[in-house]
Amino acid sequence: MSGLSVTAVSMALRNRPRISVATRERVQRLAAETGYRPDPETTRLMLHLRRRREGCAVGTSLAAFTDWPAREANVTLDALTTAARHRAESQGHSLEIFRVPEEPRHLASLKRVLITRGVQGLLLLPLMESRSLEQILDWQKFSVVATSHSVTAPAFHQVVPHYFENARLAYERLADRGFRRIGLAIRRTTDQRTGHGYSAAHAWHQQSASDDPVAPLIVENITEDAWRCWLAAERPDIVFCDSGIPPGSERGPANPQFISIAAKSPSVPWLDERPDEVAAFAVDLLARMVLRSEKGIPSSPTITLLPGRWVEAG
C-alpha cells in the first residue's frame, strides 16, 4: 500500500534518518490508520540478531528521559547522562536519550519509537521542574528507575544522591573552617528536585549551630534585586548556592565567598554529589529489573541514597 520495500517500511517505522521525513510520516500515518502494532518480542529478537550481525555486544535496550532542553547546559544532567551511557555500554546494553514531548500530540510518536526499538527499561533523569509523568506512557510495559525526586508520579524505585547528608557535610566542613553565618541561595525548582534536602540541612544547621540564624534565599528566580536585598538583610559570610545566582554577582565587592553545588573548581572547595556513581548504580538496578521482568509501577517503591563527598581546593 505504501509502495515501499519491507526494509524501507521497517526503517520508516523506526524513524531512521536514511528515510525522508515525509516518507516516515506517511508510513507511520498508514500504520496508525490500519491499526498496526509491532510485536515487542519480535522486535527484541530482530534487535538481538541485528546487534550480533554488527558485531556489537548483545544486551538490553534502555532509554533515558528528561525534559531539559539539549541547548541548555546542566552540569549534573550532563554528568549523569554521560556516566549512564558509559555504564550501559560497558555492560553490553544500549542507552538512548529522549526528551519528554512538550505537546501531547507527540506522545504517540514517542510510544511507537520505544516499542519499535525494543526498549525494555527506562531511566528517568532530572526534570526542569517537579511534575507528574503518569499520562505519558503505559508504564506497565517497562522497567523503570528514577535518578531524581523531580518525578512526582508515578512512584518508581529511585537512586539519588543523599542530598540532606551531603549538604549537612558541606555545612559541617564550612563551620570547621571558621564560617559562622552560612547562607543558602537556591532556586525553588532545585529545592524540589532534591527532595528539599538542601533546605532541610540548612534548617538543621541553623537550629543546632547558630544563635543568629541566616534565612535561606529560595525563590523561583534569583534576580539581582532579590540577591542584593537578601545579602544586605542576612549578611552571610559564605553562601552555599546552585547556578541560579545572577551572572557576575559573585564578583561584587560586597559579596561573600561561594560554595557551588556540583561545580568543580580548583580554587575553592565544592560538593561532589557523585553523579557517576548514581548513574552506574541506577543502570545496574534497571538492567537487573529488566532481567527479572519487573515492570510497571512498584507496589513498594524504594529509595537508594548515595553519599557524596567534600572536595577541598587544590
Summary of the structure (lengths in Angstrom):
residues: 314
radius of gyration: 23.1
end to end distance: 66.7
largest distance: 78.5
contacts: 946
relative contact order: 0.13
helix: 42%
strand: 18%
